[in-house]
Amino acid sequence: MLLRANNITVHYAKAMAVDNVSIEVGEGSLVAFIGANGAGKTTILRALSGLHPLTSGEIWFRDKRIDGMRIHDIVRQGLIQVPEGRRLFPDLTVQSNLRLGAYIRKDKRAVERDMEDVLERFPRLKERRGQKAGTMSGGEQQMLAIARAVMARPKLLLLDEPSLGLAPLIVEELAPVIRSINDMGAGVILVEQNVPLALKLAERGYVLHLGKVIHEGPIDELRDSEAVKKAYLGG
Ligand code: ATP
């Protein structure tokens, strides 16, 4: 198992945001978290990447216990988050943003090789490698945010609402990008309110509601579930 979270609970001060949640992500698999605003999806990602402490529970990543580890050390293990809202450096070029994604790596030659590799994979970024990130469209910026995370050589990539604020046509372009990261061998946790996108990409899914997992299983099961249809697909 790549990642296993056992019975994690997370609070903001006295308010419980995540209530006794357990999650498993297999090597190289793509898992979706779906649920409305405030369901606790972002909070789980923040807990997994060490940005927010657990109240209780354990997180295991590739046979190491990572809850309580420093963020830096978690990143070093290969657990990389692409936060909601992208957080690029708008005044730096595409290429500089990509290079910053690899800041933790010491193998500078391999970083340059990966840079060429990533630019081949994302031709739009290659065309714009010298352009300031802040001047690109929302979809291009999202691609850059994902490509930057790839520069860290993730073993597990956490994607928080990559489709947020993007036009439907652009979201269509994002799907193969996410799939290609997964094809490179990295596991992916995809948080999405765009449920059709999540259902299209993921193998397994967790449906969250008010901090709890209310449904989990293979994606085909979720797709056919009455609860998911009713809540998210207008069925
Ligand atoms: P969204 O899609 O809006 O990000 P989400 O499913 O990711 O929703 P969270 O952002 O994880 O949900 O929020 C879970 C709960 O924690 C909500 O009740 C929210 O109000 C609360 N919460 C989130 N961030 C904070 C914070 N910084 N301080 C206090 N409460 C917070």
py3Dmol code that shows the C-alpha trace and the ligand (Angstrom):
import py3Dmol

protein = """\
ATOM      1  CA  MET A   1       0.000   0.000   0.000  1.00  0.00           C
ATOM      2  CA  LEU A   2       1.286   3.470  -0.915  1.00  0.00           C
ATOM      3  CA  LEU A   3      -0.700   5.403   1.681  1.00  0.00           C
ATOM      4  CA  ARG A   4      -2.833   4.344   4.578  1.00  0.00           C
ATOM      5  CA  ALA A   5      -4.584   6.766   6.923  1.00  0.00           C
ATOM      6  CA  ASN A   6      -6.062   4.999   9.933  1.00  0.00           C
ATOM      7  CA  ASN A   7      -8.942   6.610  11.812  1.00  0.00           C
ATOM      8  CA  ILE A   8      -7.731  10.186  11.463  1.00  0.00           C
ATOM      9  CA  THR A   9      -9.504  13.016  13.238  1.00  0.00           C
ATOM     10  CA  VAL A  10      -8.611  16.671  12.673  1.00  0.00           C
ATOM     11  CA  HIS A  11      -9.802  19.801  14.475  1.00  0.00           C
ATOM     12  CA  TYR A  12      -9.588  23.536  13.862  1.00  0.00           C
ATOM     13  CA  ALA A  13      -9.480  24.747  17.467  1.00  0.00           C
ATOM     14  CA  LYS A  14     -12.508  23.002  18.990  1.00  0.00           C
ATOM     15  CA  ALA A  15     -14.333  22.380  15.709  1.00  0.00           C
ATOM     16  CA  MET A  16     -13.981  18.905  14.260  1.00  0.00           C
ATOM     17  CA  ALA A  17     -13.330  19.043  10.494  1.00  0.00           C
ATOM     18  CA  VAL A  18     -12.434  15.379   9.883  1.00  0.00           C
ATOM     19  CA  ASP A  19     -14.061  12.668  11.965  1.00  0.00           C
ATOM     20  CA  ASN A  20     -12.385   9.255  12.226  1.00  0.00           C
ATOM     21  CA  VAL A  21     -11.620   8.811   8.535  1.00  0.00           C
ATOM     22  CA  SER A  22      -9.644   5.885   7.069  1.00  0.00           C
ATOM     23  CA  ILE A  23      -8.184   5.956   3.578  1.00  0.00           C
ATOM     24  CA  GLU A  24      -6.097   3.639   1.435  1.00  0.00           C
ATOM     25  CA  VAL A  25      -4.266   4.442  -1.787  1.00  0.00           C
ATOM     26  CA  GLY A  26      -2.591   1.583  -3.645  1.00  0.00           C
ATOM     27  CA  GLU A  27       0.723   1.970  -5.518  1.00  0.00           C
ATOM     28  CA  GLY A  28       0.121   3.914  -8.719  1.00  0.00           C
ATOM     29  CA  SER A  29      -3.630   4.185  -8.252  1.00  0.00           C
ATOM     30  CA  LEU A  30      -5.910   7.173  -8.714  1.00  0.00           C
ATOM     31  CA  VAL A  31      -8.342   7.812  -5.895  1.00  0.00           C
ATOM     32  CA  ALA A  32     -10.987  10.566  -5.801  1.00  0.00           C
ATOM     33  CA  PHE A  33     -12.436  12.432  -2.821  1.00  0.00           C
ATOM     34  CA  ILE A  34     -15.804  13.883  -3.609  1.00  0.00           C
ATOM     35  CA  GLY A  35     -18.174  15.904  -1.476  1.00  0.00           C
ATOM     36  CA  ALA A  36     -19.643  19.361  -1.083  1.00  0.00           C
ATOM     37  CA  ASN A  37     -17.972  22.473   0.340  1.00  0.00           C
ATOM     38  CA  GLY A  38     -16.904  21.957   3.913  1.00  0.00           C
ATOM     39  CA  ALA A  39     -16.938  18.140   3.704  1.00  0.00           C
ATOM     40  CA  GLY A  40     -13.334  18.053   4.918  1.00  0.00           C
ATOM     41  CA  LYS A  41     -11.541  17.143   1.682  1.00  0.00           C
ATOM     42  CA  THR A  42      -8.947  19.918   1.795  1.00  0.00           C
ATOM     43  CA  THR A  43      -8.375  19.331   5.489  1.00  0.00           C
ATOM     44  CA  ILE A  44      -7.566  15.665   4.846  1.00  0.00           C
ATOM     45  CA  LEU A  45      -5.025  16.672   2.188  1.00  0.00           C
ATOM     46  CA  ARG A  46      -3.478  19.191   4.577  1.00  0.00           C
ATOM     47  CA  ALA A  47      -3.212  16.514   7.248  1.00  0.00           C
ATOM     48  CA  LEU A  48      -1.620  14.049   4.813  1.00  0.00           C
ATOM     49  CA  SER A  49       1.037  16.552   3.767  1.00  0.00           C
ATOM     50  CA  GLY A  50       1.811  17.562   7.341  1.00  0.00           C
ATOM     51  CA  LEU A  51       0.354  21.072   7.089  1.00  0.00           C
ATOM     52  CA  HIS A  52      -2.189  20.399   9.831  1.00  0.00           C
ATOM     53  CA  PRO A  53      -1.730  18.144  12.876  1.00  0.00           C
ATOM     54  CA  LEU A  54      -3.921  15.147  13.638  1.00  0.00           C
ATOM     55  CA  THR A  55      -5.976  15.051  16.801  1.00  0.00           C
ATOM     56  CA  SER A  56      -5.809  11.271  16.619  1.00  0.00           C
ATOM     57  CA  GLY A  57      -5.084   8.482  14.169  1.00  0.00           C
ATOM     58  CA  GLU A  58      -2.057   7.520  12.115  1.00  0.00           C
ATOM     59  CA  ILE A  59      -0.781   8.112   8.588  1.00  0.00           C
ATOM     60  CA  TRP A  60       1.518   5.601   6.935  1.00  0.00           C
ATOM     61  CA  PHE A  61       3.281   6.298   3.652  1.00  0.00           C
ATOM     62  CA  ARG A  62       5.294   3.486   2.063  1.00  0.00           C
ATOM     63  CA  ASP A  63       5.748   1.704   5.377  1.00  0.00           C
ATOM     64  CA  LYS A  64       6.819   4.823   7.269  1.00  0.00           C
ATOM     65  CA  ARG A  65       4.676   6.604   9.782  1.00  0.00           C
ATOM     66  CA  ILE A  66       4.538  10.234   8.605  1.00  0.00           C
ATOM     67  CA  ASP A  67       2.074  11.984  10.917  1.00  0.00           C
ATOM     68  CA  GLY A  68       4.105  14.290  13.118  1.00  0.00           C
ATOM     69  CA  MET A  69       6.989  14.376  10.609  1.00  0.00           C
ATOM     70  CA  ARG A  70       8.197  17.766   9.370  1.00  0.00           C
ATOM     71  CA  ILE A  71       6.631  18.910   6.096  1.00  0.00           C
ATOM     72  CA  HIS A  72      10.039  18.993   4.458  1.00  0.00           C
ATOM     73  CA  ASP A  73      10.646  15.350   5.351  1.00  0.00           C
ATOM     74  CA  ILE A  74       7.223  14.327   4.065  1.00  0.00           C
ATOM     75  CA  VAL A  75       7.950  16.055   0.739  1.00  0.00           C
ATOM     76  CA  ARG A  76      11.261  14.234   0.651  1.00  0.00           C
ATOM     77  CA  GLN A  77       9.399  10.911   0.888  1.00  0.00           C
ATOM     78  CA  GLY A  78       7.630  11.825  -2.367  1.00  0.00           C
ATOM     79  CA  LEU A  79       4.268  13.054  -1.089  1.00  0.00           C
ATOM     80  CA  ILE A  80       3.592  16.270  -3.012  1.00  0.00           C
ATOM     81  CA  GLN A  81       0.547  18.536  -2.869  1.00  0.00           C
ATOM     82  CA  VAL A  82      -0.774  20.848  -5.575  1.00  0.00           C
ATOM     83  CA  PRO A  83      -2.845  23.265  -3.489  1.00  0.00           C
ATOM     84  CA  GLU A  84      -6.188  24.730  -4.473  1.00  0.00           C
ATOM     85  CA  GLY A  85      -5.610  28.058  -6.228  1.00  0.00           C
ATOM     86  CA  ARG A  86      -2.315  26.887  -7.752  1.00  0.00           C
ATOM     87  CA  ARG A  87       0.070  29.234  -5.855  1.00  0.00           C
ATOM     88  CA  LEU A  88       2.512  29.855  -8.679  1.00  0.00           C
ATOM     89  CA  PHE A  89       5.102  32.616  -8.666  1.00  0.00           C
ATOM     90  CA  PRO A  90       3.356  34.951 -11.139  1.00  0.00           C
ATOM     91  CA  ASP A  91       6.389  37.118 -11.897  1.00  0.00           C
ATOM     92  CA  LEU A  92       8.689  34.190 -12.606  1.00  0.00           C
ATOM     93  CA  THR A  93       8.828  32.407 -15.939  1.00  0.00           C
ATOM     94  CA  VAL A  94       7.285  29.031 -16.606  1.00  0.00           C
ATOM     95  CA  GLN A  95      10.722  27.470 -16.544  1.00  0.00           C
ATOM     96  CA  SER A  96      11.704  29.094 -13.225  1.00  0.00           C
ATOM     97  CA  ASN A  97       8.462  27.911 -11.659  1.00  0.00           C
ATOM     98  CA  LEU A  98       9.216  24.389 -12.858  1.00  0.00           C
ATOM     99  CA  ARG A  99      12.737  24.531 -11.463  1.00  0.00           C
ATOM    100  CA  LEU A 100      11.366  25.617  -8.068  1.00  0.00           C
ATOM    101  CA  GLY A 101       9.256  22.459  -8.037  1.00  0.00           C
ATOM    102  CA  ALA A 102      12.513  20.527  -7.752  1.00  0.00           C
ATOM    103  CA  TYR A 103      14.016  22.732  -5.022  1.00  0.00           C
ATOM    104  CA  ILE A 104      14.351  19.814  -2.656  1.00  0.00           C
ATOM    105  CA  ARG A 105      16.341  17.672  -5.101  1.00  0.00           C
ATOM    106  CA  LYS A 106      20.125  17.672  -5.121  1.00  0.00           C
ATOM    107  CA  ASP A 107      20.541  15.763  -8.398  1.00  0.00           C
ATOM    108  CA  LYS A 108      20.758  18.920 -10.504  1.00  0.00           C
ATOM    109  CA  ARG A 109      21.567  17.144 -13.750  1.00  0.00           C
ATOM    110  CA  ALA A 110      18.587  14.857 -13.400  1.00  0.00           C
ATOM    111  CA  VAL A 111      16.464  17.923 -12.627  1.00  0.00           C
ATOM    112  CA  GLU A 112      17.454  19.477 -15.969  1.00  0.00           C
ATOM    113  CA  ARG A 113      16.661  16.199 -17.740  1.00  0.00           C
ATOM    114  CA  ASP A 114      13.264  16.053 -16.024  1.00  0.00           C
ATOM    115  CA  MET A 115      12.667  19.660 -17.059  1.00  0.00           C
ATOM    116  CA  GLU A 116      13.100  18.710 -20.729  1.00  0.00           C
ATOM    117  CA  ASP A 117      10.935  15.662 -20.174  1.00  0.00           C
ATOM    118  CA  VAL A 118       8.146  17.663 -18.542  1.00  0.00           C
ATOM    119  CA  LEU A 119       8.272  20.286 -21.310  1.00  0.00           C
ATOM    120  CA  GLU A 120       7.881  17.509 -23.900  1.00  0.00           C
ATOM    121  CA  ARG A 121       4.886  16.180 -22.008  1.00  0.00           C
ATOM    122  CA  PHE A 122       3.286  19.631 -21.749  1.00  0.00           C
ATOM    123  CA  PRO A 123       3.816  21.221 -25.179  1.00  0.00           C
ATOM    124  CA  ARG A 124       1.829  24.313 -24.191  1.00  0.00           C
ATOM    125  CA  LEU A 125       4.280  24.999 -21.408  1.00  0.00           C
ATOM    126  CA  LYS A 126       7.183  24.391 -23.745  1.00  0.00           C
ATOM    127  CA  GLU A 127       5.876  27.063 -26.097  1.00  0.00           C
ATOM    128  CA  ARG A 128       5.653  29.436 -23.153  1.00  0.00           C
ATOM    129  CA  ARG A 129       8.724  28.439 -21.190  1.00  0.00           C
ATOM    130  CA  GLY A 130      10.060  32.017 -21.106  1.00  0.00           C
ATOM    131  CA  GLN A 131       6.710  33.652 -20.337  1.00  0.00           C
ATOM    132  CA  LYS A 132       5.774  34.937 -16.878  1.00  0.00           C
ATOM    133  CA  ALA A 133       3.417  32.464 -15.199  1.00  0.00           C
ATOM    134  CA  GLY A 134       1.002  35.201 -14.136  1.00  0.00           C
ATOM    135  CA  THR A 135       0.290  36.177 -17.730  1.00  0.00           C
ATOM    136  CA  MET A 136      -0.999  32.740 -18.758  1.00  0.00           C
ATOM    137  CA  SER A 137      -4.620  31.576 -18.857  1.00  0.00           C
ATOM    138  CA  GLY A 138      -6.147  29.782 -15.875  1.00  0.00           C
ATOM    139  CA  GLY A 139      -5.924  26.401 -17.585  1.00  0.00           C
ATOM    140  CA  GLU A 140      -2.282  26.891 -18.490  1.00  0.00           C
ATOM    141  CA  GLN A 141      -1.511  27.953 -14.929  1.00  0.00           C
ATOM    142  CA  GLN A 142      -3.171  24.814 -13.614  1.00  0.00           C
ATOM    143  CA  MET A 143      -1.079  22.715 -15.981  1.00  0.00           C
ATOM    144  CA  LEU A 144       2.020  24.523 -14.764  1.00  0.00           C
ATOM    145  CA  ALA A 145       1.075  23.872 -11.136  1.00  0.00           C
ATOM    146  CA  ILE A 146       0.752  20.150 -11.899  1.00  0.00           C
ATOM    147  CA  ALA A 147       3.936  20.077 -13.992  1.00  0.00           C
ATOM    148  CA  ARG A 148       5.801  21.856 -11.183  1.00  0.00           C
ATOM    149  CA  ALA A 149       4.728  19.139  -8.757  1.00  0.00           C
ATOM    150  CA  VAL A 150       5.939  16.489 -11.214  1.00  0.00           C
ATOM    151  CA  MET A 151       9.403  18.099 -11.017  1.00  0.00           C
ATOM    152  CA  ALA A 152       9.569  16.905  -7.408  1.00  0.00           C
ATOM    153  CA  ARG A 153       9.273  13.288  -8.642  1.00  0.00           C
ATOM    154  CA  PRO A 154       6.154  12.505  -6.628  1.00  0.00           C
ATOM    155  CA  LYS A 155       5.250   9.008  -5.540  1.00  0.00           C
ATOM    156  CA  LEU A 156       1.884  10.369  -4.479  1.00  0.00           C
ATOM    157  CA  LEU A 157       0.414  13.576  -5.859  1.00  0.00           C
ATOM    158  CA  LEU A 158      -2.393  15.363  -3.999  1.00  0.00           C
ATOM    159  CA  LEU A 159      -4.478  17.477  -6.364  1.00  0.00           C
ATOM    160  CA  ASP A 160      -6.903  19.889  -4.709  1.00  0.00           C
ATOM    161  CA  GLU A 161      -9.704  20.905  -7.084  1.00  0.00           C
ATOM    162  CA  PRO A 162      -7.636  21.329 -10.239  1.00  0.00           C
ATOM    163  CA  SER A 163     -10.759  22.166 -12.255  1.00  0.00           C
ATOM    164  CA  LEU A 164     -11.781  25.063 -10.000  1.00  0.00           C
ATOM    165  CA  GLY A 165     -12.544  28.213 -11.984  1.00  0.00           C
ATOM    166  CA  LEU A 166     -11.758  26.643 -15.357  1.00  0.00           C
ATOM    167  CA  ALA A 167     -14.080  26.637 -18.361  1.00  0.00           C
ATOM    168  CA  PRO A 168     -15.520  23.206 -19.270  1.00  0.00           C
ATOM    169  CA  LEU A 169     -13.416  22.961 -22.433  1.00  0.00           C
ATOM    170  CA  ILE A 170     -10.235  23.548 -20.455  1.00  0.00           C
ATOM    171  CA  VAL A 171     -11.292  20.957 -17.899  1.00  0.00           C
ATOM    172  CA  GLU A 172     -11.502  18.488 -20.803  1.00  0.00           C
ATOM    173  CA  GLU A 173      -7.828  19.206 -21.513  1.00  0.00           C
ATOM    174  CA  LEU A 174      -6.865  18.714 -17.906  1.00  0.00           C
ATOM    175  CA  ALA A 175      -8.175  15.143 -17.738  1.00  0.00           C
ATOM    176  CA  PRO A 176      -5.454  13.597 -19.955  1.00  0.00           C
ATOM    177  CA  VAL A 177      -2.801  15.594 -18.069  1.00  0.00           C
ATOM    178  CA  ILE A 178      -3.905  14.076 -14.773  1.00  0.00           C
ATOM    179  CA  ARG A 179      -4.085  10.640 -16.356  1.00  0.00           C
ATOM    180  CA  SER A 180      -0.568  10.992 -17.758  1.00  0.00           C
ATOM    181  CA  ILE A 181       0.860  11.754 -14.291  1.00  0.00           C
ATOM    182  CA  ASN A 182      -0.775   8.595 -13.078  1.00  0.00           C
ATOM    183  CA  ASP A 183       0.598   6.689 -16.102  1.00  0.00           C
ATOM    184  CA  MET A 184       4.099   7.792 -15.043  1.00  0.00           C
ATOM    185  CA  GLY A 185       3.617   5.598 -11.992  1.00  0.00           C
ATOM    186  CA  ALA A 186       2.650   8.128  -9.330  1.00  0.00           C
ATOM    187  CA  GLY A 187      -0.396   7.573  -7.160  1.00  0.00           C
ATOM    188  CA  VAL A 188      -2.891  10.434  -7.243  1.00  0.00           C
ATOM    189  CA  ILE A 189      -5.508  11.674  -4.805  1.00  0.00           C
ATOM    190  CA  LEU A 190      -7.876  13.916  -6.707  1.00  0.00           C
ATOM    191  CA  VAL A 191     -10.184  16.208  -4.732  1.00  0.00           C
ATOM    192  CA  GLU A 192     -12.971  17.384  -6.985  1.00  0.00           C
ATOM    193  CA  GLN A 193     -16.371  19.002  -6.799  1.00  0.00           C
ATOM    194  CA  ASN A 194     -16.555  18.310 -10.517  1.00  0.00           C
ATOM    195  CA  VAL A 195     -17.878  14.812  -9.892  1.00  0.00           C
ATOM    196  CA  PRO A 196     -18.115  13.689 -13.538  1.00  0.00           C
ATOM    197  CA  LEU A 197     -14.385  14.478 -13.908  1.00  0.00           C
ATOM    198  CA  ALA A 198     -13.551  12.516 -10.767  1.00  0.00           C
ATOM    199  CA  LEU A 199     -15.692   9.574 -11.892  1.00  0.00           C
ATOM    200  CA  LYS A 200     -14.009   9.601 -15.278  1.00  0.00           C
ATOM    201  CA  LEU A 201     -10.462   9.474 -13.916  1.00  0.00           C
ATOM    202  CA  ALA A 202     -10.472   7.587 -10.647  1.00  0.00           C
ATOM    203  CA  GLU A 203     -10.389   3.876  -9.900  1.00  0.00           C
ATOM    204  CA  ARG A 204     -11.701   4.226  -6.358  1.00  0.00           C
ATOM    205  CA  GLY A 205     -13.520   6.974  -4.572  1.00  0.00           C
ATOM    206  CA  TYR A 206     -14.473   8.291  -1.168  1.00  0.00           C
ATOM    207  CA  VAL A 207     -17.597  10.357  -0.686  1.00  0.00           C
ATOM    208  CA  LEU A 208     -17.267  12.752   2.249  1.00  0.00           C
ATOM    209  CA  HIS A 209     -19.960  14.582   4.113  1.00  0.00           C
ATOM    210  CA  LEU A 210     -19.428  16.788   7.174  1.00  0.00           C
ATOM    211  CA  GLY A 211     -16.047  15.294   7.936  1.00  0.00           C
ATOM    212  CA  LYS A 212     -17.039  11.642   7.570  1.00  0.00           C
ATOM    213  CA  VAL A 213     -16.686   9.074   4.810  1.00  0.00           C
ATOM    214  CA  ILE A 214     -20.259   8.170   3.898  1.00  0.00           C
ATOM    215  CA  HIS A 215     -19.422   5.947   0.940  1.00  0.00           C
ATOM    216  CA  GLU A 216     -16.303   4.338  -0.487  1.00  0.00           C
ATOM    217  CA  GLY A 217     -15.464   1.801  -3.120  1.00  0.00           C
ATOM    218  CA  PRO A 218     -14.592   1.112  -6.742  1.00  0.00           C
ATOM    219  CA  ILE A 219     -15.583   4.019  -8.935  1.00  0.00           C
ATOM    220  CA  ASP A 220     -18.176   1.991 -10.877  1.00  0.00           C
ATOM    221  CA  GLU A 221     -19.985   1.328  -7.636  1.00  0.00           C
ATOM    222  CA  LEU A 222     -20.011   5.030  -6.762  1.00  0.00           C
ATOM    223  CA  ARG A 223     -21.163   5.950 -10.242  1.00  0.00           C
ATOM    224  CA  ASP A 224     -24.176   3.678  -9.833  1.00  0.00           C
ATOM    225  CA  SER A 225     -24.851   4.617  -6.224  1.00  0.00           C
ATOM    226  CA  GLU A 226     -28.177   6.303  -5.678  1.00  0.00           C
ATOM    227  CA  ALA A 227     -26.677   8.562  -3.004  1.00  0.00           C
ATOM    228  CA  VAL A 228     -24.004   9.902  -5.377  1.00  0.00           C
ATOM    229  CA  LYS A 229     -26.446  10.291  -8.250  1.00  0.00           C
ATOM    230  CA  LYS A 230     -28.869  12.203  -6.112  1.00  0.00           C
ATOM    231  CA  ALA A 231     -26.339  14.439  -4.462  1.00  0.00           C
ATOM    232  CA  TYR A 232     -24.014  15.223  -7.342  1.00  0.00           C
ATOM    233  CA  LEU A 233     -25.240  14.152 -10.719  1.00  0.00           C
ATOM    234  CA  GLY A 234     -28.746  15.521 -10.585  1.00  0.00           C
ATOM    235  CA  GLY A 235     -30.044  11.954 -10.980  1.00  0.00           C
TER     236      GLY A 235
END
"""
ligand_1 = """\
31
ATP
P -13.850 23.103 0.107
O -14.112 22.463 -1.186
O -14.701 24.281 0.387
O -12.397 23.357 0.392
P -13.620 20.831 1.792
O -14.397 19.586 1.654
O -12.226 20.802 1.311
O -14.387 22.032 1.167
P -12.544 21.780 4.248
O -12.013 23.021 3.642
O -11.600 20.703 4.569
O -13.688 21.175 3.327
O -13.375 22.183 5.531
C -13.848 21.238 6.495
C -14.407 21.984 7.702
O -13.361 22.661 8.380
C -15.441 23.043 7.361
O -16.427 23.022 8.362
C -14.657 24.332 7.396
O -15.494 25.409 7.747
C -13.635 24.061 8.472
N -12.375 24.799 8.221
C -11.611 24.721 7.109
N -10.518 25.495 7.207
C -10.582 26.088 8.427
C -9.755 27.010 9.143
N -8.609 27.470 8.626
N -10.162 27.404 10.368
C -11.308 26.940 10.902
N -12.132 26.068 10.298
C -11.789 25.646 9.075
"""
view = py3Dmol.view(width=600, height=400)
view.addModel(protein, "pdb")
view.setStyle({"model": 0}, {"cartoon": {"style": "trace"}})
view.addModel(ligand_1, "xyz")
view.setStyle({"model": 1}, {"stick": {}})
view.zoomTo()
view.show()
